[in-house]
Amino acid sequence: MRAKELSKVAFGSPAGFFAFGFGAGLSPWAPGTMGTLVAVPIALVLAPLPLLSQLFVVAVFFLTGVYFCGQVSRRLGVDDHGGIVWDEITGFLLCAIAAPVTFTGYVAVFVLFRAFDILKPWPISLADKKLKGGFGIMFDDILAAVYTAAVMLLLLRLGLI
């Protein structure tokens, strides 16, 4: 699909606007990374909130993402179009909970999350292949976030961050 047509999808409905990460998914270079960058200021706003409040926000992002991403995926006729980045935003918000709110903490969680999202080690790769629709789009990034959080917690425990 051409950039002009994608732009119409991204800005033509609330589902498109959110699924495309407020337009970040339209980036011709690394749209998933651009979507993750959009999540950083959101994570910083959420960071002072209690853990349960942060998890509630992530759950709302996840549930709305299942709907938004499913709608946009069907409209595009592509199961997980690269421009759909709400999953990256949601995944980053989840794993950022495990990161210290420092430059180093956020760089580490960002790099780890992008690596797990791109490389898709098992069972992320299995979820990516087997789960379809909005839930499938969202769920593999949640798994990448869980892996990221686990590594972050280990790095913190070892005093490396």
C-alpha positions in Angstrom: 0.0 0.0 0.0 1.3 3.4 -0.9 2.2 6.1 1.7 -0.8 8.2 0.8 -3.2 5.3 1.3 -1.6 4.3 4.6 -1.9 7.9 5.8 -5.6 7.8 5.0 -5.9 4.6 7.1 -3.8 6.0 9.9 -5.7 9.3 10.2 -9.1 8.2 8.8 -10.4 6.8 12.1 -9.7 6.6 15.8 -8.7 2.9 15.3 -6.2 3.9 12.6 -4.8 6.8 14.6 -4.1 4.7 17.7 -3.0 1.5 15.8 -0.5 3.6 13.8 0.8 5.1 17.1 -0.4 8.7 16.4 1.3 8.5 13.0 4.6 7.0 14.1 3.9 3.8 12.2 4.0 5.8 9.0 7.7 6.2 9.3 9.5 4.7 6.3 12.4 3.7 8.6 11.9 1.3 11.4 8.2 2.0 12.2 8.3 -0.4 15.2 11.2 1.5 16.7 9.4 4.8 16.1 6.3 3.5 17.8 8.4 2.4 20.8 9.9 5.9 20.9 6.3 7.3 21.2 5.9 5.1 24.3 8.8 6.6 26.2 7.1 9.9 27.2 4.0 8.0 28.1 6.0 5.7 30.3 7.6 8.6 32.0 4.2 10.1 32.8 3.0 6.7 34.2 6.2 6.0 36.2 5.2 7.9 39.4 1.9 6.0 39.6 1.5 3.0 41.8 2.3 -0.4 40.3 -1.4 -1.4 40.1 -2.3 1.8 38.3 0.4 1.3 35.8 -0.7 -2.3 35.1 -4.3 -1.1 34.8 -3.2 1.4 32.1 -1.3 -1.3 30.3 -4.3 -3.6 30.4 -6.5 -0.8 28.9 -3.9 -0.2 26.2 -3.8 -4.0 25.5 -7.6 -4.4 25.3 -8.1 -1.3 23.2 -5.1 -2.4 21.0 -6.7 -5.8 20.3 -9.7 -3.9 18.9 -7.8 -1.1 17.1 -5.2 -3.4 15.6 -7.7 -6.0 14.6 -9.9 -3.3 12.8 -6.9 -1.8 11.0 -5.4 -5.1 10.1 -8.7 -6.2 8.5 -9.0 -2.8 6.7 -5.4 -3.2 5.3 -5.9 -6.9 4.4 -2.6 -7.6 6.1 -2.5 -9.6 9.4 0.3 -7.6 11.1 1.2 -4.6 9.0 4.5 -3.0 10.0 2.8 0.3 10.4 0.7 -1.0 13.2 2.7 0.0 16.3 0.2 0.2 19.1 1.6 -3.2 20.2 5.1 -1.8 20.5 3.7 1.1 22.5 1.8 -1.2 24.9 4.7 -3.6 25.2 7.2 -0.9 26.1 4.8 0.5 28.7 4.7 -2.9 30.3 8.4 -3.6 30.4 9.3 0.0 31.4 7.6 -0.7 34.7 10.7 -2.9 35.5 13.2 -0.2 34.6 14.6 2.5 36.8 13.5 5.9 35.6 16.9 7.0 34.5 18.5 7.5 31.2 20.5 4.3 31.5 17.4 2.3 32.7 15.2 3.5 29.8 17.9 3.0 27.2 18.5 -0.6 28.5 14.8 -1.4 28.5 14.3 0.2 25.1 17.2 -1.8 23.5 16.2 -5.1 25.2 12.5 -4.7 24.2 13.4 -3.9 20.5 15.7 -6.9 20.5 13.2 -9.3 21.8 10.5 -7.9 19.6 12.6 -8.2 16.5 14.4 -11.5 17.2 11.3 -13.2 18.6 12.8 -16.1 20.6 10.6 -18.9 21.6 7.7 -18.7 22.6 7.4 -15.2 21.1 8.0 -16.6 17.6 5.3 -19.3 18.2 2.7 -16.7 19.3 3.7 -14.5 16.3 3.0 -17.4 13.9 0.0 -19.0 15.5 -2.1 -16.1 16.9 -3.9 -13.9 14.4 -6.0 -10.8 14.5 -5.8 -8.0 17.0 -5.0 -10.4 19.9 -2.1 -12.0 18.0 -0.7 -8.6 17.0 -0.7 -7.5 20.6 0.2 -10.7 22.4 3.7 -11.3 21.0 4.8 -7.9 22.1 3.5 -8.6 25.6 5.7 -11.7 25.6 8.6 -9.6 24.4 7.9 -7.2 27.3 7.8 -10.0 29.8 11.2 -11.3 28.6 12.5 -7.7 28.7 11.3 -7.1 32.2 12.8 -10.4 33.4 16.2 -9.5 32.0 15.9 -6.0 33.4 15.1 -7.3 36.9 18.1 -9.7 36.6 20.4 -6.8 35.6 19.1 -4.7 38.5 19.6 -7.6 40.9 23.2 -8.1 39.7 23.8 -4.4 40.1 24.6 -3.9 36.4 22.0 -1.1 36.0 
